[in-house]
Amino acid sequence: MKINWKPWLTAISLLGVLAIPTAAQNVAPASGTRTPVVRNRQIRQQQRIKQGVRSGELTPAETRRLEREQGRIQADKLNAKADGTVTPQERARLQREQNRASRDIYRLKHNQRTRK
């Protein structure tokens, strides 16, 4: 006996399409915890670090230091989001940390040490 799979596939794909918006609603963070500016800066700073490694401008020790600094910023961001709201003071602190990290990336990429 041959099974007609078309109705089954249609039903399963329809259930999948209907489940996606429901799942997205459960995953989306509350509006008070969104930090797109911080996230975008973290991405750009990571790209700058990777570029410094590729070009040889950053030594392994300098890279570890910068990555550790980025990890602290990420931990502070998650800590700020933990209570459900990122306050203006927390946002300002994250911005200060990112400003410092940006200066550190620039300074370490432009010193005279190179990767061998």
C-alpha positions as CSV (number, residue, x, y, z in Angstrom):
1,M,0.0,0.0,0.0
2,K,1.4,3.4,-1.0
3,I,1.2,6.2,1.5
4,N,0.4,9.7,0.2
5,W,2.9,12.0,2.0
6,K,1.7,15.3,0.6
7,P,-1.1,15.9,3.1
8,W,1.2,14.9,6.0
9,L,4.0,17.2,4.9
10,T,1.5,20.0,4.4
11,A,0.1,19.6,7.9
12,I,3.6,19.3,9.5
13,S,4.9,22.4,7.7
14,L,1.7,24.4,8.7
15,L,2.2,23.4,12.3
16,G,5.9,24.5,12.1
17,V,4.9,27.9,10.6
18,L,2.3,28.5,13.3
19,A,4.8,27.6,16.1
20,I,7.5,30.0,15.0
21,P,5.8,33.2,16.1
22,T,4.9,31.7,19.4
23,A,8.4,30.5,20.1
24,A,9.8,34.0,19.1
25,Q,7.5,35.7,21.6
26,N,8.8,33.5,24.4
27,V,12.5,34.2,23.5
28,A,12.3,37.9,22.9
29,P,13.7,39.9,25.9
30,A,11.7,42.6,27.6
31,S,12.1,46.1,26.0
32,G,13.9,47.3,29.2
33,T,16.7,44.8,28.8
34,R,17.6,45.5,25.1
35,T,21.1,46.8,24.6
36,P,21.5,47.0,20.8
37,V,24.1,49.8,21.0
38,V,26.2,47.8,23.4
39,R,25.8,44.6,21.3
40,N,26.8,46.4,18.0
41,R,29.9,48.0,19.6
42,Q,30.9,44.6,21.0
43,I,30.7,43.1,17.5
44,R,32.8,45.9,16.0
45,Q,35.4,45.7,18.8
46,Q,35.7,41.9,18.3
47,Q,36.2,42.5,14.5
48,R,38.9,45.1,15.3
49,I,40.6,42.5,17.6
50,K,40.4,39.8,14.9
51,Q,41.8,42.2,12.3
52,G,44.7,43.0,14.6
53,V,45.5,39.3,15.1
54,R,45.3,38.6,11.3
55,S,47.6,41.6,10.5
56,G,50.1,40.7,13.3
57,E,49.5,44.0,15.1
58,L,48.5,42.2,18.2
59,T,50.6,39.7,20.1
60,P,49.0,36.7,21.8
61,A,49.3,38.3,25.2
62,E,47.7,41.5,24.0
63,T,44.9,39.5,22.4
64,R,44.2,37.6,25.6
65,R,44.1,40.9,27.5
66,L,41.6,42.4,25.0
67,E,39.5,39.3,25.0
68,R,39.4,39.2,28.8
69,E,38.3,42.9,28.8
70,Q,35.5,42.0,26.3
71,G,34.4,39.2,28.5
72,R,34.1,41.5,31.5
73,I,32.0,43.9,29.5
74,Q,29.7,40.9,28.4
75,A,29.4,39.8,32.1
76,D,28.5,43.3,33.2
77,K,25.9,43.5,30.4
78,L,24.3,40.2,31.5
79,N,24.5,41.4,35.1
80,A,22.7,44.6,34.2
81,K,20.0,42.6,32.4
82,A,19.5,40.1,35.2
83,D,16.9,42.1,37.1
84,G,14.8,42.8,33.9
85,T,15.7,46.4,33.4
86,V,18.9,48.1,32.2
87,T,19.0,51.5,34.0
88,P,20.5,54.6,32.5
89,Q,23.3,54.3,35.0
90,E,24.1,50.8,33.9
91,R,24.0,51.9,30.3
92,A,26.4,54.7,31.1
93,R,28.8,52.3,32.9
94,L,28.7,49.9,29.9
95,Q,29.5,52.8,27.6
96,R,32.4,53.9,29.7
97,E,33.8,50.3,29.7
98,Q,33.4,50.1,26.0
99,N,35.1,53.5,25.5
100,R,38.1,52.2,27.6
101,A,38.2,49.0,25.6
102,S,38.2,50.9,22.4
103,R,41.1,53.0,23.5
104,D,42.9,49.8,24.6
105,I,42.4,48.2,21.3
106,Y,43.7,51.2,19.4
107,R,46.7,51.6,21.8
108,L,47.7,47.9,21.6
109,K,47.3,47.8,17.8
110,H,49.5,50.8,17.3
111,N,52.3,50.1,19.7
112,Q,55.6,48.8,18.2
113,R,55.1,45.2,19.3
114,T,54.3,42.7,16.5
115,R,53.5,39.1,16.4
116,K,56.4,37.0,15.3
